[in-house]
Amino acid sequence: MAQTPSTNLPVFPPFTPRIYTSCTFYFPSGPPKQGHLAFIEKIKFSSCNHLLFTAHLSGPSSPDAIPVVVKLVHGRYGEDVHHLLAKHSLAPVLYAHSCPEGAPNAYVMEYLQPPSWKTLFDYTLDSNISRTSAASIQRSLDKVLDILEKNRKVHGDLRSVNIMVNISPTGDAVLVDDGSKMSRADIKVIDFDWAGDAGNVRYSTLLNVDIAGITWPGEPGGPIEQGHDRSLVYSWWPRTQVV
């Protein structure tokens, strides 16, 4: 007698991976906690084809699934630098990871949902930025750079496409109060593929040194040194400000 197919089999949307149904939460101590991933769709970009997906994450302490982004990474990923900036609310929360043998590692993080979140590149390209927003973004960029340098960490690819900005309905950057004298813009750094300890990580050998408006402080395959992030940011940021 033919068996009736199970109706409880997982459903995989088109163009989403099938081997990352579970993941391990990051916890400071205690036994690992397992989470469940339900993929939604692949994130599409007009300029490049990243291995990024939207998904829902659930776990033993969070029965209600939350929206997340899953990034698949071939090779290393700067988890420590990602966690460092997320601790200061300057990167998406890194919730969990999955590292199956023979496949790219998956990193599960907070979903910065459009249209309120957009890259700084798109924001400066599409908007007439006010002096107030430009100054608040400046303070946030300086805070990112100060934290990295204080901890002798580097990101390596702090271009405007790798910085997300939270935009209010009025078109200004959303401000956050972190206890300093002046509020700063709500920004989040993404893409920590090259991040790590200053001097111990390297630029990609395929580094595109001909990107317009960018001056790279290092060479393809060369070390990412202390101070390189600041040099890179200030090679492009002043040119984006609308006065």
C-alpha positions as CSV (number, residue, x, y, z in Angstrom):
1,M,0.0,0.0,0.0
2,A,1.4,3.4,-1.0
3,Q,2.1,5.7,2.0
4,T,0.4,9.1,2.2
5,P,3.0,11.9,2.0
6,S,3.5,13.7,5.2
7,T,1.9,17.1,5.4
8,N,4.4,18.3,8.1
9,L,7.4,18.5,5.8
10,P,9.2,21.8,5.9
11,V,8.4,24.2,3.0
12,F,11.4,25.9,1.4
13,P,10.6,29.1,-0.6
14,P,12.3,29.3,-4.1
15,F,16.0,30.3,-4.1
16,T,16.4,29.8,-0.3
17,P,18.8,27.3,1.3
18,R,17.6,24.0,2.8
19,I,20.3,23.0,5.2
20,Y,20.0,25.9,7.7
21,T,16.8,25.0,9.5
22,S,18.5,25.2,12.9
23,C,21.1,27.6,14.4
24,T,22.9,28.1,17.7
25,F,22.2,31.3,19.7
26,Y,25.1,33.4,21.0
27,F,25.1,33.3,24.8
28,P,27.8,34.6,27.2
29,S,27.6,31.5,29.3
30,G,25.8,28.2,29.7
31,P,25.0,25.4,27.3
32,P,24.2,26.3,23.6
33,K,20.6,27.0,22.8
34,Q,19.2,25.9,19.5
35,G,17.0,28.1,17.4
36,H,14.8,27.4,14.3
37,L,15.0,29.3,11.0
38,A,12.2,29.6,8.5
39,F,13.4,31.3,5.4
40,I,11.2,33.8,3.5
41,E,13.1,35.0,0.4
42,K,16.4,36.0,-1.0
43,I,17.3,39.7,-0.7
44,K,17.8,41.2,-4.1
45,F,20.3,44.0,-4.8
46,S,20.5,46.1,-8.0
47,S,24.3,46.3,-7.9
48,C,25.5,42.9,-6.6
49,N,24.3,39.5,-5.6
50,H,24.9,38.9,-1.9
51,L,24.0,35.7,-0.2
52,L,21.4,37.4,2.1
53,F,18.0,36.1,3.0
54,T,15.1,37.2,5.1
55,A,13.8,34.6,7.6
56,H,12.0,34.1,10.9
57,L,13.9,33.0,14.0
58,S,12.3,31.3,16.9
59,G,13.8,29.6,20.0
60,P,13.2,28.2,23.4
61,S,13.0,31.6,25.0
62,S,11.3,33.3,22.1
63,P,8.4,31.2,20.9
64,D,7.1,34.1,18.8
65,A,9.3,34.2,15.6
66,I,11.1,37.5,14.9
67,P,12.2,38.8,11.5
68,V,15.9,38.3,10.8
69,V,18.5,38.5,8.0
70,V,20.6,35.4,7.4
71,K,24.0,36.0,5.7
72,L,25.9,33.1,4.2
73,V,29.7,33.6,4.3
74,H,32.4,31.7,2.6
75,G,35.5,31.9,4.8
76,R,36.0,34.0,7.9
77,Y,33.6,36.6,9.5
78,G,34.5,39.2,12.1
79,E,32.0,38.0,14.8
80,D,33.9,39.7,17.6
81,V,33.9,43.1,15.8
82,H,30.2,42.7,14.9
83,H,29.3,42.0,18.6
84,L,31.5,44.9,19.7
85,L,29.6,47.5,17.7
86,A,26.2,45.8,18.3
87,K,26.9,46.2,22.1
88,H,27.0,50.0,21.4
89,S,23.9,49.8,19.2
90,L,26.1,50.6,16.2
91,A,25.5,47.3,14.3
92,P,22.5,44.9,14.0
93,V,22.2,42.4,16.9
94,L,23.9,39.2,16.0
95,Y,21.6,36.5,17.3
96,A,22.9,33.2,16.2
97,H,25.0,31.2,13.8
98,S,25.1,27.9,11.9
99,C,28.3,26.3,10.7
100,P,27.5,23.1,8.8
101,E,30.5,21.1,7.5
102,G,31.3,21.7,3.9
103,A,29.0,24.6,3.5
104,P,29.1,28.4,4.0
105,N,28.6,29.6,7.6
106,A,25.3,31.3,8.3
107,Y,25.0,34.4,10.6
108,V,21.6,35.4,11.8
109,M,21.1,39.0,12.7
110,E,18.6,41.8,13.3
111,Y,16.6,42.8,10.2
112,L,16.8,46.5,9.5
113,Q,13.6,46.8,7.5
114,P,13.0,49.2,4.7
115,P,11.8,51.8,4.0
116,S,12.9,53.4,7.3
117,W,16.4,51.8,7.0
118,K,18.5,52.5,4.0
119,T,22.2,52.5,3.2
120,L,24.1,55.8,3.7
121,F,25.0,55.6,0.0
122,D,21.3,55.6,-1.0
123,Y,20.4,58.2,1.6
124,T,23.0,60.6,0.3
125,L,22.3,59.8,-3.3
126,D,18.5,60.3,-3.1
127,S,18.1,63.0,-0.5
128,N,19.0,66.6,0.2
129,I,20.5,66.0,3.6
130,S,20.0,68.7,6.2
131,R,22.9,70.2,8.1
132,T,21.4,68.6,11.3
133,S,21.3,65.1,9.8
134,A,24.8,65.5,8.4
135,A,26.2,66.6,11.7
136,S,24.4,63.8,13.6
137,I,25.8,61.2,11.1
138,Q,29.2,62.7,11.6
139,R,29.0,62.1,15.3
140,S,27.9,58.5,14.8
141,L,30.7,57.8,12.4
142,D,33.2,59.2,14.8
143,K,31.8,57.0,17.6
144,V,32.2,53.9,15.4
145,L,35.8,54.8,14.6
146,D,36.6,55.7,18.3
147,I,35.3,52.3,19.5
148,L,37.2,50.4,16.9
149,E,40.5,52.2,17.6
150,K,40.1,51.9,21.4
151,N,39.7,48.2,21.1
152,R,42.4,47.8,18.3
153,K,39.8,46.4,15.9
154,V,39.2,47.2,12.3
155,H,36.2,46.8,10.0
156,G,38.2,47.2,6.7
157,D,35.3,48.1,4.4
158,L,33.6,51.2,6.0
159,R,32.1,52.5,2.8
160,S,28.7,54.2,2.6
161,V,27.1,51.0,1.2
162,N,28.0,49.2,4.4
163,I,26.4,51.7,6.8
164,M,22.7,51.7,7.4
165,V,20.8,54.9,8.5
166,N,17.4,55.0,10.2
167,I,15.3,57.6,8.4
168,S,12.3,59.4,9.9
169,P,9.1,60.2,7.8
170,T,10.4,63.8,7.4
171,G,13.5,62.5,5.7
172,D,15.9,63.3,8.5
173,A,18.2,60.8,10.2
174,V,16.6,59.5,13.4
175,L,18.4,60.7,16.5
176,V,19.4,58.6,19.5
177,D,20.5,59.8,22.9
178,D,23.5,57.8,24.2
179,G,24.3,60.1,27.1
180,S,26.6,62.4,25.3
181,K,26.1,66.2,25.0
182,M,24.6,66.0,21.5
183,S,22.4,63.3,20.0
184,R,23.7,61.3,17.2
185,A,22.2,59.6,14.1
186,D,20.9,56.0,14.5
187,I,23.3,54.1,12.2
188,K,24.3,50.5,12.0
189,V,27.4,49.1,10.4
190,I,27.1,45.9,8.4
191,D,29.3,43.5,6.4
192,F,32.0,42.3,8.8
193,D,33.7,39.9,6.4
194,W,37.1,41.5,6.7
195,A,36.8,42.7,10.3
196,G,39.1,41.6,13.1
197,D,42.2,42.6,15.0
198,A,44.2,45.5,13.6
199,G,47.2,44.3,11.6
200,N,46.1,40.6,11.7
201,V,43.4,40.7,9.0
202,R,43.8,41.5,5.4
203,Y,42.0,43.2,2.5
204,S,40.6,41.0,-0.2
205,T,43.0,40.2,-3.0
206,L,40.2,41.2,-5.3
207,L,39.9,44.7,-3.7
208,N,38.6,47.2,-6.3
209,V,40.9,50.1,-6.0
210,D,39.1,52.0,-8.8
211,I,35.8,52.8,-7.0
212,A,35.0,56.4,-7.7
213,G,35.3,58.7,-4.6
214,I,37.1,56.1,-2.5
215,T,40.7,56.2,-1.5
216,W,41.8,52.9,0.0
217,P,44.5,53.2,2.7
218,G,45.8,49.7,2.0
219,E,46.5,47.4,-1.0
220,P,44.8,44.2,-2.3
221,G,45.8,41.4,0.0
222,G,47.6,43.7,2.4
223,P,47.0,44.1,6.2
224,I,44.3,46.3,7.5
225,E,46.1,48.5,10.0
226,Q,45.0,50.7,12.9
227,G,43.8,54.0,11.5
228,H,42.8,52.6,8.1
229,D,39.1,52.7,8.9
230,R,39.3,56.4,9.7
231,S,41.3,57.2,6.6
232,L,38.8,55.3,4.4
233,V,35.8,57.0,5.9
234,Y,37.2,60.5,5.5
235,S,38.2,59.8,1.9
236,W,34.5,59.7,1.0
237,W,32.3,61.1,3.8
238,P,33.0,64.9,3.4
239,R,32.0,64.6,-0.3
240,T,28.6,63.3,0.6
241,Q,27.5,66.1,2.8
242,V,25.0,68.5,1.4
243,V,25.5,72.1,2.7
